[in-house]
Amino acid sequence: MSRTTPTLSPADPGATDDELAGQPIGYWSGAAHRAVIGYIRDAMARIDVTQPQWWTLNRVDVDGPGPTREDVAAAIGELAGGDHEVFRVVDQLLHRGWLSAGDDGRLRLTDTGRTAKARVKNLVTDLRTQVHEGVPDEEYVAALKVLRRMIRNVEDATRDASQVRQRSL
């Protein structure tokens, strides 16, 4: 399979399909992130919930012994803005009565928490449908595979550059 190098061009939201191959991934991934996350967060705010609260409800809703706040932080801390933010979210959900904590520190959803989680799940399902409108699953999977590959490429290049710097010391 032959591959041509596209002409690189500055970010252009109005780029034609023929020009897209030369567009910067940083711009387009950032634009998608801002649009989708802003849309989701605005919709969640209208029902007085945040993404980290939603993620926490999902992490706590498990069969068997619930996780500790440290377990939840380990699972979503990087995504949620750090462990301290996760601890803050757990406190908020405990205050709302959506979570309870046992003497062992294990977190569990309360009945109120299960009701809230179901309500948020309905919203998130609707939002996903709206965001994915006109995007077949095959194209969505292909886009995610491309992004995942680009992430690996950058991680590999970063690791390789770090090893070269260390060898030169």
ABEGO torsion letter per residue (X at the ends): XBBBBBBBBBBBAABBAAAAAABBAAAAAAAAAAAAAAAAAAAAAAAGBBAAAAAAAAAABBBEBBBBAAAAAAAAAAAAGEAAAAAAAAAAAAAAGABBBBAAGBBBBBAAAAAAAAAAAAAAAAAAAAAABGBBAAAAAAAAAAAAAAAAAAAAAAAAAAAAAAAAX
